[in-house]
Amino acid sequence: MGRPKEFSREEILPKALAVFWEKGLSETTVQDIERATGVNKSGLYSEFKNKEDIFLASLQYYLENRGGEPVLSAEPQGWDNIQRFLEIGLTCFAGRRGCFSVNSMRDVHLLPPQGHQMIAVKNAGLKRLIVTNIKAEAPSVNTGSLADIILTFYSGVCIEQNMDPSNTSTRRKIHSFMDFLRQSA
């Protein structure tokens, strides 16, 4: 009979997520995950099939906990929800900058199909919520197209967070973008 596990999946995922967030899928090694989690390779492989499986579990953990849905579902619906959603990228998850799913796309050629699917499903849900918020403010605009533009802008500001540690430029861009939306739509 083997030793009982001294760790849980829920303890490993945030720590592994931090490593993947910093290094990406391609540059992260199992040794990096071992150091970050304090769990040796055999322990990791007793819970996960391989590094890719740890990445996918980390991505799923992130997508379930990043907070976009509650922000976009808050009442009253409208531009303020969209602005708060865009600002999530300033300190998205546990003080990290940007968005892990956006950052993961830097390894798009390595991203497993299941990862593509997970991100696509989550983004479709976010788009539906953004459309609902747009309709509350500007029901006559093409809400689907505007939601696509907002999601693309969100991806851009998330990428910029990797280069703007002060957040000042990004925060200014978000405010300017929201001023534009409020005035134009």
N, C-alpha and C positions, 0 to 999 in steps of 0.2 A: 504494500500500500504506500503510495507516494505521500509526500508532505502536503499538508493543506496549503492552499494559496494564502499568501500574506498580503495580497493586494486585490483591488477590485477594478473592473473595467472602468467604472466611473472615476476612479483615482488616476488611471493611466491616461485617459483620453485628453483631459485639459493639458497635461504635461506634454504629451506627444503632439497635440495641436500646436503648442507654442513652438516646438522645434520645426514642424512642417511650415508654420507661418513664417518663421525667420529664414529658413533655408530652401523651402520648396521641396517638392517630392523628389526631384532628381538629385539634389545635393544632400538630402538627409540620409544618414546611414542608420542601420540598426544599432550600432554602437552609440550614436547620438541619442537615440530613443532610450537605450539602456541607461545612459548617464542622466538624462532628464527625468526618467521615471523611477530610477532605483531598482528596476526589475531587470533581471538578467534575460539573456536571449531565450533560454529554454522556458522561462516563465512567460515571456511575451508570446512565444510560439504555442504555449499551452492555451492561450486565449485567442490568438489571431493566427491566420494561415501564414502570413508573410508581411513584409513592409507595406505593400500595396493595400492589404486588408486593414492594417493599422491606420493608414492614410484615409481610406474610405470611412472607417468608423469615426475617425477624428472629424472628417468633413460632415458626416451625418450629425454628430454631436454638435458641431458648430451651427449647422443649419437649423437644428431644433432649438438652439439657445441664443441666437444672435439678437433677437428682439425686434426685428422689423415688423412682424405681424401685429404685435400689441400696439406699437406706435401708430401704425396705419389703420388700426381698428378703433382707435380711441374716438370718443364722441366729444365735441361735435366733429364731424368729418370736414375736411377742407385743406387749404394750403398750409395751415400750421402743422398738421400731421405730416405732410410731405416734407416740409422743412426739417422737422425733427428726425424724420427718416434719413434725409440726406446728411444730417449732422451725426448720425450714428457712426459713420465712417471716420469721424475725428477720433473717437476712442471706442471702437466697435465692441470689443469683447475683451474683458479683463485688462483694459488699458492698452490693448494693441491698436495699432493704427491701420486704417484701411479696412478691407473686407477679405476674410480668408478665402471665400469662394472666388472672388475677383482675382486675388493674388495667386490662387491655384491655377488660374488659366495661363500663367506664365509657362507652365509645363503642359500646355494643351496637347502636345504630341505624345506625352506620357500619361496623361490623365486617363484612367480606365473608363470605358464606356459607361459603367455604372456611375462614375463620378459626374460625367457629362449629364446623365439622366437626372441625378439628384439635384444638380444645380438648375437644370432646365425646369423641373417640376416646381422647385422653390421659387424661381424667378417668375414663373407663370402665376403663382399665387400672389406674389408681391405686385405683379402687374394688375391683377384683378382688384386688389385693395387700392392701388394708386388710382385706377379708373374710378372707383367709387368716390374717392376723395376729390378728384377733378370734377365729377358730376355734381358734387355738392356746391361747387364754386362756379363752374362754367359749363352748364349742361349742353350748350350749343356747339362746343368745340369738338373736334375729332379726338375723343378721349383715348382711344387705343394708340393713336400715333403719338399723342402728347405723353402718354405713359411710357412708351418706348424711348422717347427723348429723355425723360426723367431718369429712367433706368440706365441709359447710356451715360448721362451726366454723372450719375451716382458711381458708375464704374470708373469714370475718369477721375473723380475726386478721391476715390479709394486708392487708385494708383499713385496719385500725387502725394498722398499721405506718406508714402515711402520716401519722398524727397523733401517734405516740408515739415520738419519736426515741430516747428512753432505753431502750426495750424493757422497762422494769420492769413496767409494768401488763400488757403482753401476756404476758410470761414468767410472771407470777403467774397469769394466767388459764389459760394452758396447763397449768401444774402443778395448779391446782385442778380443771380439766376431767379431767385424767388421774387424779387421786386419786379423783374421782367414778366414772370408768369402772372403775378397779381395784376399788373397793369395791362397786359396784352390779352389775357383770356377772358 
